[in-house]
Amino acid sequence: MPDLEDDALQLVSIDETSDTYVYNFALKQNNDQITQYITEKRAKYVCEVDCVRTFYKDTFSYETSDIKVEIKKANVTGHVDFYFYIVTKFGLPAYTNRFNDDYRDPDTGAMPSFKLDTGAVLAAFGKYSDDVNTRFNNKPDLKSFIQVVKRQDTEKNVDITLTNDTINIELPVDMFTDFVAFNQDQYRGIFYTSLIFNALVKGILNLEKKEDSTWADSIKAMVEASPDKYKGLSLDEPTDAVDIATIMLSNIAYGSPYDLLFKCINELQV
């Protein structure tokens, strides 16, 4: 397949109607042979949409590089992936193109040819991912993706695990029992600056490894929704993780999580 430029896949716009999400993309490639096949209607553009959480999968076909994808809201939730290709509409008995020169016949200098069946991929534009919950609700909440759970084994250590949907703070049975008993407002500062804070920092530091997860989308959406609040900080910079987590756990009512911690301690002395 031919190499494509970095901007071969471009997101043009994202909108929503009362019952659909509408995505518009523009695809770009400059391979003469593939362009000819598209003009002759022997090839077409294809977008495959996949939502793992709802088991939704669909394929959309286009005659031009302007791609409009409409998805019913009832069909998807959370993370949605879009894949883009150019595929053959008919079988090609002797397909050839500007392949790497290493493939040339050493005697004739001719490029090889291949028999392609209907639906063979001529070009792949890569993947675009989005999370419809965080994008369209625009109110990502820490409670929706950070949760405290009881460990399923007998280990006595606290463990923070990163799943596809949530960041789980796994507590041993005795600790989890105490957490349930003391999970009240007067102890919130203690939990925020220990369990929740550590889990959030670990999540931020592992965004790249879990970039397709729901909680990663939520963290990114929170930062993107408040650029002034996170000015000068970057999710790509590990040294900013603590500062970003501090801001996310801050509240106008009590200030930073550290303010809440000492407020909690002072109130417990009374």
Contacts in CASP RR format, 6 or more apart in sequence:
PFRMAT RR
TARGET T0000
AUTHOR 0000-0000-0000
METHOD contacts of the structure
MODEL  1
MPDLEDDALQLVSIDETSDTYVYNFALKQNNDQITQYITEKRAKYVCEVD
CVRTFYKDTFSYETSDIKVEIKKANVTGHVDFYFYIVTKFGLPAYTNRFN
DDYRDPDTGAMPSFKLDTGAVLAAFGKYSDDVNTRFNNKPDLKSFIQVVK
RQDTEKNVDITLTNDTINIELPVDMFTDFVAFNQDQYRGIFYTSLIFNAL
VKGILNLEKKEDSTWADSIKAMVEASPDKYKGLSLDEPTDAVDIATIMLS
NIAYGSPYDLLFKCINELQV
1 121 0 8 1.000
1 122 0 8 1.000
1 123 0 8 1.000
1 124 0 8 1.000
2 29 0 8 1.000
2 31 0 8 1.000
2 34 0 8 1.000
2 97 0 8 1.000
2 98 0 8 1.000
2 123 0 8 1.000
4 28 0 8 1.000
4 29 0 8 1.000
4 123 0 8 1.000
4 125 0 8 1.000
5 28 0 8 1.000
5 30 0 8 1.000
7 28 0 8 1.000
8 27 0 8 1.000
8 28 0 8 1.000
8 29 0 8 1.000
8 125 0 8 1.000
9 25 0 8 1.000
9 27 0 8 1.000
9 28 0 8 1.000
9 84 0 8 1.000
9 125 0 8 1.000
9 126 0 8 1.000
9 128 0 8 1.000
10 25 0 8 1.000
10 26 0 8 1.000
10 27 0 8 1.000
10 28 0 8 1.000
11 23 0 8 1.000
11 24 0 8 1.000
11 25 0 8 1.000
11 128 0 8 1.000
12 24 0 8 1.000
12 25 0 8 1.000
12 26 0 8 1.000
13 22 0 8 1.000
13 23 0 8 1.000
13 24 0 8 1.000
14 21 0 8 1.000
14 22 0 8 1.000
14 23 0 8 1.000
14 24 0 8 1.000
14 130 0 8 1.000
14 135 0 8 1.000
15 21 0 8 1.000
15 22 0 8 1.000
15 24 0 8 1.000
16 22 0 8 1.000
16 73 0 8 1.000
16 136 0 8 1.000
19 72 0 8 1.000
19 73 0 8 1.000
19 74 0 8 1.000
20 70 0 8 1.000
20 71 0 8 1.000
20 72 0 8 1.000
20 73 0 8 1.000
21 70 0 8 1.000
21 71 0 8 1.000
21 73 0 8 1.000
21 76 0 8 1.000
21 132 0 8 1.000
21 136 0 8 1.000
22 68 0 8 1.000
22 69 0 8 1.000
22 70 0 8 1.000
22 71 0 8 1.000
23 67 0 8 1.000
23 68 0 8 1.000
23 69 0 8 1.000
23 70 0 8 1.000
23 71 0 8 1.000
23 82 0 8 1.000
23 130 0 8 1.000
24 66 0 8 1.000
24 67 0 8 1.000
24 68 0 8 1.000
24 69 0 8 1.000
25 47 0 8 1.000
25 66 0 8 1.000
25 67 0 8 1.000
25 68 0 8 1.000
25 69 0 8 1.000
25 82 0 8 1.000
25 84 0 8 1.000
25 128 0 8 1.000
26 65 0 8 1.000
26 66 0 8 1.000
26 67 0 8 1.000
27 45 0 8 1.000
27 65 0 8 1.000
27 67 0 8 1.000
27 84 0 8 1.000
27 125 0 8 1.000
28 65 0 8 1.000
29 35 0 8 1.000
29 65 0 8 1.000
29 86 0 8 1.000
29 123 0 8 1.000
29 125 0 8 1.000
31 97 0 8 1.000
31 98 0 8 1.000
31 123 0 8 1.000
33 96 0 8 1.000
33 97 0 8 1.000
33 98 0 8 1.000
34 43 0 8 1.000
34 86 0 8 1.000
34 97 0 8 1.000
34 122 0 8 1.000
34 123 0 8 1.000
37 43 0 8 1.000
37 88 0 8 1.000
37 92 0 8 1.000
37 122 0 8 1.000
38 44 0 8 1.000
38 45 0 8 1.000
38 63 0 8 1.000
38 86 0 8 1.000
41 63 0 8 1.000
41 89 0 8 1.000
42 88 0 8 1.000
42 89 0 8 1.000
42 90 0 8 1.000
42 92 0 8 1.000
43 86 0 8 1.000
43 87 0 8 1.000
43 88 0 8 1.000
43 89 0 8 1.000
43 122 0 8 1.000
44 61 0 8 1.000
44 62 0 8 1.000
44 63 0 8 1.000
44 86 0 8 1.000
44 87 0 8 1.000
44 89 0 8 1.000
45 61 0 8 1.000
45 62 0 8 1.000
45 63 0 8 1.000
45 64 0 8 1.000
45 65 0 8 1.000
45 67 0 8 1.000
45 84 0 8 1.000
45 85 0 8 1.000
45 86 0 8 1.000
46 59 0 8 1.000
46 60 0 8 1.000
46 61 0 8 1.000
46 62 0 8 1.000
46 84 0 8 1.000
46 85 0 8 1.000
46 86 0 8 1.000
46 87 0 8 1.000
47 59 0 8 1.000
47 60 0 8 1.000
47 62 0 8 1.000
47 67 0 8 1.000
47 69 0 8 1.000
47 82 0 8 1.000
47 83 0 8 1.000
47 84 0 8 1.000
48 57 0 8 1.000
48 58 0 8 1.000
48 59 0 8 1.000
48 60 0 8 1.000
48 82 0 8 1.000
48 83 0 8 1.000
48 84 0 8 1.000
48 85 0 8 1.000
49 56 0 8 1.000
49 57 0 8 1.000
49 58 0 8 1.000
49 59 0 8 1.000
49 60 0 8 1.000
49 69 0 8 1.000
49 71 0 8 1.000
49 80 0 8 1.000
49 81 0 8 1.000
49 82 0 8 1.000
49 83 0 8 1.000
50 56 0 8 1.000
50 57 0 8 1.000
50 80 0 8 1.000
50 81 0 8 1.000
50 83 0 8 1.000
51 57 0 8 1.000
51 75 0 8 1.000
51 76 0 8 1.000
51 77 0 8 1.000
51 78 0 8 1.000
51 79 0 8 1.000
51 80 0 8 1.000
51 81 0 8 1.000
52 79 0 8 1.000
52 164 0 8 1.000
53 76 0 8 1.000
53 77 0 8 1.000
53 78 0 8 1.000
53 79 0 8 1.000
53 165 0 8 1.000
54 75 0 8 1.000
54 76 0 8 1.000
54 77 0 8 1.000
56 75 0 8 1.000
56 76 0 8 1.000
58 71 0 8 1.000
58 75 0 8 1.000
60 67 0 8 1.000
60 69 0 8 1.000
67 84 0 8 1.000
69 82 0 8 1.000
71 80 0 8 1.000
73 132 0 8 1.000
76 132 0 8 1.000
77 132 0 8 1.000
77 133 0 8 1.000
78 131 0 8 1.000
78 132 0 8 1.000
78 133 0 8 1.000
78 134 0 8 1.000
78 214 0 8 1.000
78 217 0 8 1.000
79 129 0 8 1.000
79 130 0 8 1.000
79 131 0 8 1.000
79 164 0 8 1.000
79 212 0 8 1.000
79 213 0 8 1.000
79 214 0 8 1.000
79 217 0 8 1.000
80 129 0 8 1.000
80 130 0 8 1.000
80 131 0 8 1.000
80 132 0 8 1.000
81 127 0 8 1.000
81 128 0 8 1.000
81 129 0 8 1.000
81 212 0 8 1.000
82 127 0 8 1.000
82 128 0 8 1.000
82 129 0 8 1.000
82 130 0 8 1.000
83 124 0 8 1.000
83 126 0 8 1.000
83 127 0 8 1.000
84 124 0 8 1.000
84 125 0 8 1.000
84 126 0 8 1.000
84 127 0 8 1.000
84 128 0 8 1.000
85 121 0 8 1.000
85 122 0 8 1.000
85 123 0 8 1.000
85 124 0 8 1.000
85 125 0 8 1.000
86 121 0 8 1.000
86 122 0 8 1.000
86 123 0 8 1.000
87 119 0 8 1.000
87 120 0 8 1.000
87 121 0 8 1.000
87 122 0 8 1.000
88 116 0 8 1.000
88 117 0 8 1.000
88 118 0 8 1.000
88 119 0 8 1.000
88 120 0 8 1.000
88 122 0 8 1.000
89 118 0 8 1.000
89 119 0 8 1.000
90 118 0 8 1.000
91 115 0 8 1.000
91 116 0 8 1.000
91 117 0 8 1.000
91 118 0 8 1.000
91 119 0 8 1.000
91 120 0 8 1.000
92 115 0 8 1.000
92 116 0 8 1.000
92 120 0 8 1.000
93 115 0 8 1.000
94 113 0 8 1.000
94 114 0 8 1.000
94 115 0 8 1.000
95 113 0 8 1.000
95 114 0 8 1.000
95 115 0 8 1.000
95 116 0 8 1.000
95 120 0 8 1.000
96 111 0 8 1.000
96 112 0 8 1.000
96 113 0 8 1.000
96 114 0 8 1.000
97 111 0 8 1.000
98 111 0 8 1.000
99 111 0 8 1.000
99 112 0 8 1.000
103 111 0 8 1.000
103 112 0 8 1.000
104 110 0 8 1.000
104 111 0 8 1.000
105 111 0 8 1.000
105 112 0 8 1.000
129 211 0 8 1.000
129 212 0 8 1.000
130 217 0 8 1.000
131 214 0 8 1.000
131 217 0 8 1.000
131 218 0 8 1.000
131 221 0 8 1.000
133 140 0 8 1.000
133 214 0 8 1.000
133 217 0 8 1.000
133 218 0 8 1.000
134 140 0 8 1.000
134 214 0 8 1.000
134 217 0 8 1.000
134 218 0 8 1.000
134 220 0 8 1.000
134 221 0 8 1.000
135 221 0 8 1.000
138 221 0 8 1.000
138 225 0 8 1.000
140 217 0 8 1.000
140 218 0 8 1.000
140 219 0 8 1.000
140 221 0 8 1.000
140 222 0 8 1.000
140 225 0 8 1.000
141 218 0 8 1.000
142 196 0 8 1.000
142 200 0 8 1.000
142 248 0 8 1.000
142 249 0 8 1.000
144 218 0 8 1.000
145 165 0 8 1.000
145 166 0 8 1.000
145 167 0 8 1.000
145 214 0 8 1.000
145 215 0 8 1.000
145 218 0 8 1.000
145 219 0 8 1.000
146 166 0 8 1.000
146 167 0 8 1.000
146 169 0 8 1.000
146 196 0 8 1.000
146 199 0 8 1.000
146 200 0 8 1.000
146 215 0 8 1.000
147 166 0 8 1.000
147 167 0 8 1.000
147 168 0 8 1.000
147 169 0 8 1.000
148 168 0 8 1.000
148 169 0 8 1.000
148 171 0 8 1.000
148 176 0 8 1.000
148 179 0 8 1.000
148 183 0 8 1.000
148 195 0 8 1.000
149 168 0 8 1.000
149 169 0 8 1.000
149 170 0 8 1.000
149 171 0 8 1.000
149 176 0 8 1.000
150 170 0 8 1.000
150 171 0 8 1.000
150 173 0 8 1.000
150 176 0 8 1.000
151 159 0 8 1.000
151 170 0 8 1.000
151 171 0 8 1.000
151 172 0 8 1.000
151 173 0 8 1.000
151 176 0 8 1.000
152 170 0 8 1.000
155 172 0 8 1.000
156 172 0 8 1.000
157 172 0 8 1.000
158 169 0 8 1.000
158 170 0 8 1.000
158 171 0 8 1.000
158 172 0 8 1.000
158 175 0 8 1.000
158 195 0 8 1.000
159 169 0 8 1.000
159 170 0 8 1.000
160 167 0 8 1.000
160 168 0 8 1.000
160 169 0 8 1.000
160 170 0 8 1.000
160 198 0 8 1.000
160 199 0 8 1.000
160 202 0 8 1.000
161 167 0 8 1.000
161 168 0 8 1.000
161 170 0 8 1.000
162 168 0 8 1.000
162 202 0 8 1.000
162 203 0 8 1.000
162 206 0 8 1.000
162 209 0 8 1.000
162 210 0 8 1.000
162 213 0 8 1.000
162 215 0 8 1.000
163 213 0 8 1.000
164 210 0 8 1.000
164 212 0 8 1.000
164 213 0 8 1.000
164 214 0 8 1.000
165 213 0 8 1.000
165 214 0 8 1.000
165 215 0 8 1.000
166 214 0 8 1.000
166 215 0 8 1.000
167 199 0 8 1.000
167 200 0 8 1.000
167 202 0 8 1.000
167 203 0 8 1.000
167 215 0 8 1.000
169 195 0 8 1.000
169 196 0 8 1.000
169 199 0 8 1.000
171 179 0 8 1.000
179 191 0 8 1.000
179 195 0 8 1.000
183 191 0 8 1.000
186 264 0 8 1.000
186 267 0 8 1.000
186 268 0 8 1.000
187 264 0 8 1.000
188 260 0 8 1.000
188 264 0 8 1.000
189 257 0 8 1.000
189 260 0 8 1.000
189 261 0 8 1.000
189 263 0 8 1.000
189 264 0 8 1.000
190 261 0 8 1.000
190 264 0 8 1.000
192 249 0 8 1.000
192 257 0 8 1.000
192 260 0 8 1.000
192 261 0 8 1.000
193 257 0 8 1.000
193 258 0 8 1.000
193 260 0 8 1.000
193 261 0 8 1.000
196 249 0 8 1.000
196 257 0 8 1.000
197 245 0 8 1.000
197 246 0 8 1.000
197 249 0 8 1.000
197 257 0 8 1.000
200 219 0 8 1.000
200 245 0 8 1.000
200 248 0 8 1.000
200 249 0 8 1.000
201 241 0 8 1.000
201 242 0 8 1.000
201 245 0 8 1.000
203 210 0 8 1.000
203 215 0 8 1.000
203 216 0 8 1.000
203 219 0 8 1.000
204 219 0 8 1.000
204 235 0 8 1.000
204 241 0 8 1.000
204 244 0 8 1.000
204 245 0 8 1.000
205 238 0 8 1.000
205 241 0 8 1.000
207 216 0 8 1.000
207 219 0 8 1.000
207 220 0 8 1.000
207 235 0 8 1.000
208 236 0 8 1.000
210 216 0 8 1.000
219 235 0 8 1.000
219 248 0 8 1.000
220 235 0 8 1.000
222 248 0 8 1.000
223 230 0 8 1.000
223 233 0 8 1.000
223 235 0 8 1.000
223 244 0 8 1.000
229 247 0 8 1.000
230 244 0 8 1.000
230 247 0 8 1.000
232 240 0 8 1.000
233 240 0 8 1.000
233 243 0 8 1.000
233 244 0 8 1.000
233 247 0 8 1.000
234 240 0 8 1.000
235 244 0 8 1.000
246 256 0 8 1.000
246 257 0 8 1.000
246 258 0 8 1.000
249 256 0 8 1.000
249 257 0 8 1.000
250 256 0 8 1.000
250 257 0 8 1.000
251 260 0 8 1.000
254 260 0 8 1.000
254 263 0 8 1.000
END
